[in-house]
Amino acid sequence: MMPRRAPLLALRAGEGDARFAAGVPEPLCVGPPGRQFLFGGIALAAAIEAMERRTALPAIFASLQFIAQARPGDRLRFDVALAADGRSVRQCGVTGWCGEALFVQGHGACGRRDAAVLYQGVVRPAVAPPAACPERSVARLLSSNLNALLEFRLAEGEFPDRAGWTGPGDADLSCWVRPRDGAPLDRRRLAVIADCAALALPGALGRPASGSSLDNMIRFTAAPVGTWVLARMRVEGIGDGVAHVATHLFAEDGALLAVAGQSMLLRTGGAGAGASTPG
């Protein structure tokens, strides 16, 4: 049985055990006034919760494609279909509907196996602990709502602080992140943090930049622990106007919690929300 958790999107059970519904609250949206939309990481978190509730097992991975935007007040529905039902792993397909329109689709798997093999091929960056790192606002770079949801502390890299900012470029970004409400980390919150990967674009390019997500993928390697997570974000490549960013999420003790990646439409010349919307 999955533990009871505080909601991000407040998913309600629908018809049967494979359908879940939620409304879109404004505090979980990004974008300028009058054009706000649901942050993509929140949608991915909802898909993960729906899969876990459908299977009663922890998520192994989840991948979501963003097709349309959901706006404050919209009514959402997440349908979870079992694509393969194994003894220890259950594979799922997820479709998300905004009214009668498809707004996200994806897949994932939930489960666990008893195995003694543990391996971690990625080492956590050697950075100062959260208490020794300066807090930075993401209100300008992402959204004031995300800044109210999550606390960011800059451990390594660059956070542009003005419109005319320039930097040397070719820099990765490492931030300590935790929920401001004091909630313990879970897989849903890791998904929200991973979707902040557009923050790495300015440091890599040496000038203001943002991105609109086309997709988001996260793979979990260990059960989340504690309240702080170190998000290490690297721009792997940019071409044809599309940026590809990889994120590693680490616990305070150095354990790798998840690996994530996303592709996003690149926007340069100013700050803006790390949107989740089709091109």
C-alpha positions as CSV (number, residue, x, y, z in Angstrom):
1,M,0.0,0.0,0.0
2,M,1.4,3.4,-1.0
3,P,1.7,5.9,1.9
4,R,-0.8,8.8,2.1
5,R,0.8,12.0,0.8
6,A,-0.1,15.7,0.7
7,P,-1.4,16.6,-2.8
8,L,0.2,18.8,-5.4
9,L,-2.7,18.4,-7.7
10,A,-5.5,17.0,-5.5
11,L,-6.3,13.8,-7.5
12,R,-9.7,12.3,-6.8
13,A,-10.6,8.8,-7.7
14,G,-12.9,8.6,-10.7
15,E,-14.8,5.7,-12.2
16,G,-13.2,2.4,-11.4
17,D,-9.6,2.3,-10.2
18,A,-7.9,3.6,-13.4
19,R,-9.3,7.2,-13.6
20,F,-8.4,10.2,-11.6
21,A,-9.7,13.8,-11.7
22,A,-8.4,17.2,-10.5
23,G,-8.9,20.9,-10.9
24,V,-6.1,23.2,-11.9
25,P,-5.4,25.7,-9.1
26,E,-3.7,29.0,-9.9
27,P,-0.8,28.5,-7.4
28,L,0.5,25.6,-9.5
29,C,0.5,27.5,-12.7
30,V,3.3,29.5,-14.4
31,G,3.3,32.2,-17.1
32,P,2.3,35.9,-17.2
33,P,-1.1,37.1,-15.9
34,G,-3.9,36.2,-18.2
35,R,-1.9,33.5,-19.9
36,Q,-1.0,31.2,-17.0
37,F,-0.9,27.4,-17.5
38,L,-0.2,24.3,-15.4
39,F,3.5,23.8,-14.8
40,G,4.6,20.6,-16.7
41,G,6.4,19.1,-13.7
42,I,3.1,19.3,-11.8
43,A,1.4,17.3,-14.6
44,L,4.2,14.7,-14.5
45,A,3.8,14.5,-10.7
46,A,0.1,13.9,-11.1
47,A,0.8,11.1,-13.7
48,I,3.2,9.5,-11.3
49,E,0.7,9.6,-8.5
50,A,-2.0,8.2,-10.7
51,M,0.2,5.3,-11.7
52,E,1.2,4.6,-8.2
53,R,-2.4,4.6,-7.0
54,R,-3.5,2.4,-9.9
55,T,-0.8,-0.2,-9.2
56,A,-0.2,0.3,-5.4
57,L,3.5,0.2,-6.2
58,P,6.3,2.8,-6.3
59,A,7.1,4.4,-9.7
60,I,10.3,3.2,-11.5
61,F,10.1,5.7,-14.3
62,A,7.7,8.0,-16.0
63,S,7.8,9.9,-19.3
64,L,5.3,12.5,-20.4
65,Q,4.8,14.4,-23.7
66,F,3.2,17.9,-23.4
67,I,0.5,18.4,-26.1
68,A,-1.6,21.3,-24.9
69,Q,-1.9,23.7,-22.0
70,A,-4.2,23.4,-19.0
71,R,-5.2,26.7,-17.5
72,P,-6.4,27.8,-14.0
73,G,-9.8,26.4,-13.3
74,D,-9.7,23.7,-16.0
75,R,-10.9,20.2,-15.1
76,L,-8.4,17.4,-15.7
77,R,-8.7,13.7,-16.0
78,F,-5.9,11.1,-15.9
79,D,-6.5,7.6,-17.3
80,V,-4.1,4.8,-16.5
81,A,-4.0,1.7,-18.6
82,L,-2.0,-1.4,-17.6
83,A,0.1,-2.2,-20.7
84,A,1.8,-5.2,-19.0
85,D,1.1,-6.7,-15.6
86,G,4.1,-8.7,-14.4
87,R,4.7,-10.3,-11.0
88,S,6.9,-7.5,-9.7
89,V,6.6,-4.7,-12.3
90,R,3.5,-3.2,-13.8
91,Q,3.9,-1.1,-17.0
92,C,1.4,1.7,-17.6
93,G,0.1,4.0,-20.3
94,V,-1.1,7.4,-19.1
95,T,-3.4,9.9,-20.9
96,G,-4.3,13.3,-19.5
97,W,-7.4,15.1,-20.6
98,C,-8.3,18.8,-20.2
99,G,-12.1,18.7,-20.7
100,E,-12.4,16.7,-23.9
101,A,-9.0,17.6,-25.3
102,L,-5.9,15.5,-24.8
103,F,-3.2,17.6,-23.1
104,V,-0.5,15.1,-22.0
105,Q,0.3,11.5,-22.9
106,G,3.0,9.2,-21.6
107,H,4.0,5.9,-20.1
108,G,5.9,4.5,-17.1
109,A,6.4,1.5,-14.9
110,C,5.8,0.8,-11.2
111,G,7.2,-2.0,-9.0
112,R,10.2,-3.3,-7.2
113,R,12.3,-6.4,-7.1
114,D,14.3,-7.9,-4.2
115,A,17.9,-7.7,-5.3
116,A,21.2,-7.2,-3.4
117,V,22.9,-5.4,-6.3
118,L,23.5,-1.6,-5.7
119,Y,25.5,0.6,-8.0
120,Q,25.9,4.4,-8.5
121,G,28.0,5.5,-11.5
122,V,27.5,9.3,-10.9
123,V,29.1,11.1,-8.0
124,R,27.4,14.0,-6.3
125,P,29.2,17.3,-7.0
126,A,31.4,18.5,-4.1
127,V,29.4,21.5,-3.1
128,A,28.7,23.3,0.2
129,P,25.7,22.1,2.3
130,P,22.4,23.9,1.9
131,A,22.8,26.1,5.0
132,A,26.1,27.5,3.5
133,C,24.6,28.3,0.1
134,P,22.7,31.5,-0.8
135,E,19.0,31.4,-1.4
136,R,18.0,32.6,-4.9
137,S,14.6,33.5,-6.2
138,V,13.3,31.8,-9.4
139,A,10.4,34.3,-9.6
140,R,11.9,36.0,-12.6
141,L,13.5,33.0,-14.3
142,L,10.6,30.6,-13.8
143,S,7.6,31.8,-11.9
144,S,6.6,33.5,-8.6
145,N,4.3,30.5,-7.9
146,L,7.3,28.0,-8.2
147,N,9.3,30.3,-6.0
148,A,6.5,30.1,-3.4
149,L,6.4,26.3,-3.8
150,L,10.1,25.5,-3.7
151,E,13.2,27.0,-2.0
152,F,16.3,27.2,-4.2
153,R,19.9,27.6,-2.9
154,L,22.6,28.1,-5.4
155,A,25.5,25.6,-4.9
156,E,27.3,26.0,-8.2
157,G,26.8,27.8,-11.5
158,E,25.0,31.0,-12.4
159,F,21.6,32.5,-11.7
160,P,21.0,35.6,-13.8
161,D,19.8,38.5,-11.6
162,R,19.1,41.2,-14.2
163,A,17.9,41.7,-17.8
164,G,21.3,42.5,-19.2
165,W,23.1,39.7,-17.5
166,T,26.0,38.0,-19.2
167,G,28.4,35.3,-18.1
168,P,31.3,33.2,-19.3
169,G,29.0,30.4,-20.4
170,D,29.7,26.6,-20.5
171,A,28.6,26.2,-16.9
172,D,26.5,23.5,-15.3
173,L,24.0,24.4,-12.5
174,S,23.7,22.8,-9.1
175,C,21.0,23.9,-6.7
176,W,19.8,22.6,-3.3
177,V,16.0,22.5,-3.5
178,R,13.3,21.7,-0.9
179,P,9.5,22.2,-0.6
180,R,8.7,25.4,1.3
181,D,5.8,23.6,3.2
182,G,8.3,21.3,4.9
183,A,6.8,18.2,3.2
184,P,9.3,15.3,2.9
185,L,10.6,14.4,-0.6
186,D,8.7,11.9,-2.6
187,R,8.8,10.9,-6.3
188,R,6.2,13.5,-7.3
189,R,8.2,16.3,-5.9
190,L,11.4,15.0,-7.5
191,A,9.5,15.3,-10.8
192,V,8.6,18.9,-10.2
193,I,12.2,19.8,-9.3
194,A,13.5,18.0,-12.3
195,D,11.2,20.1,-14.6
196,C,13.0,23.2,-13.5
197,A,15.9,22.3,-15.8
198,A,15.5,25.4,-17.9
199,L,17.4,27.2,-15.1
200,A,20.6,25.7,-16.6
201,L,20.2,27.4,-19.9
202,P,21.6,30.9,-19.0
203,G,24.7,29.5,-17.4
204,A,25.4,27.3,-20.4
205,L,24.9,30.0,-23.0
206,G,26.3,33.0,-21.0
207,R,23.2,35.1,-21.6
208,P,19.5,35.1,-20.6
209,A,17.5,32.1,-22.0
210,S,14.5,30.0,-21.1
211,G,12.7,27.0,-22.6
212,S,9.3,25.6,-23.3
213,S,9.2,21.9,-22.5
214,L,8.2,19.4,-25.2
215,D,8.6,16.4,-22.9
216,N,9.9,15.3,-19.5
217,M,11.3,12.0,-18.3
218,I,12.4,10.8,-14.9
219,R,13.9,7.5,-13.7
220,F,14.1,6.7,-10.0
221,T,17.1,5.0,-8.6
222,A,16.5,5.2,-4.8
223,A,13.6,6.0,-2.4
224,P,13.5,9.7,-1.7
225,V,14.8,10.7,1.8
226,G,15.0,13.9,3.8
227,T,13.8,17.3,2.7
228,W,16.7,18.7,0.6
229,V,17.7,17.5,-2.9
230,L,20.7,18.6,-4.9
231,A,19.6,19.1,-8.5
232,R,22.6,19.1,-10.9
233,M,21.5,20.3,-14.3
234,R,23.5,20.2,-17.5
235,V,22.7,21.4,-21.0
236,E,23.7,18.4,-23.1
237,G,23.2,20.0,-26.5
238,I,21.3,22.6,-28.5
239,G,20.4,22.4,-32.1
240,D,17.6,23.5,-34.5
241,G,16.2,25.7,-31.8
242,V,15.8,22.8,-29.3
243,A,17.7,22.4,-26.0
244,H,18.3,19.0,-24.4
245,V,18.9,19.1,-20.6
246,A,19.9,16.3,-18.3
247,T,19.4,16.4,-14.5
248,H,20.7,14.3,-11.7
249,L,19.0,14.5,-8.3
250,F,21.0,13.6,-5.2
251,A,20.2,13.2,-1.5
252,E,22.2,15.1,1.1
253,D,24.2,12.0,1.8
254,G,25.2,11.7,-1.9
255,A,22.9,9.0,-2.9
256,L,21.6,9.3,-6.5
257,L,17.8,9.6,-6.2
258,A,16.8,10.0,-9.9
259,V,18.0,10.9,-13.4
260,A,15.9,13.1,-15.6
261,G,15.9,14.6,-19.0
262,Q,13.8,16.9,-21.2
263,S,13.8,18.6,-24.6
264,M,12.6,22.2,-24.8
265,L,12.1,24.9,-27.3
266,L,14.9,27.5,-26.7
267,R,13.9,31.1,-26.0
268,T,16.7,33.7,-25.8
269,G,16.9,37.3,-25.1
270,G,14.9,37.4,-21.8
271,A,13.7,35.6,-18.8
272,G,10.5,33.6,-18.7
273,A,8.7,30.6,-17.4
274,G,10.1,27.1,-18.1
275,A,6.9,26.4,-19.9
276,S,5.4,23.1,-20.8
277,T,3.6,23.5,-24.1
278,P,3.7,22.4,-27.7
279,G,5.6,24.5,-30.2
